[in-house]
Amino acid sequence: MMLLLALAAPAQTRTVTWANGWFSIEMPAEWSWDEEMEFEKGGDVGWVALAPHWEDGFVVIESKTETDQPLDRLTAFAARSRAAGETMSKPVMQRTKDGSLRITFTTKKKEKVTYHFVYIVGRGHRVTLEADSSKNAEPASLTHAVVSLRWLREP
């Protein structure tokens, strides 16, 4: 596990603790960390981690409702993609060793393909981490954020 963390770690990181104290994650030190209140319907709160020139980043969403289904956002995303003229591949879902759900899929608009990577961590109280890439490779910043996630309160 430590080797994976070391390989996925950006050179300099900082630990960010979620505003309500539920969990913390690590992100590259020079990135900005911005809150988007009510990022999704139902009062869910999202945070966006962005590299200085916006060439990389990821989104963290905390589910505020216990009844939130993990795939609800994916279904809503697919509907928005179709409305925007994009096609979406069938999602591939797998459970990780720690019980998280990892989802990958692609979207295509004209000739541009975007690869999407999503992790859903926790049961009951859930955190979703998402990133996309023009390459078929999960961004190292997302991998590191997922591996570094620490629950500070029991989910």
Buried (B, 14 or more C-beta within 10 A) or exposed (E): EEEEEEEBBBEEBEEBEBEEEBBBBBBBEEBEEEEEEEBBEEEBBBBBBBBEEEEBBBBBBBBBEEEBEBBBBBEEBBEEBEEEEBEBBEBEBEEEEEEBBBBBBBBBEEEEBBBBBBBBBBEEBBBBBBBBBEEEEBBBBBBBBBBBBEEEEEE
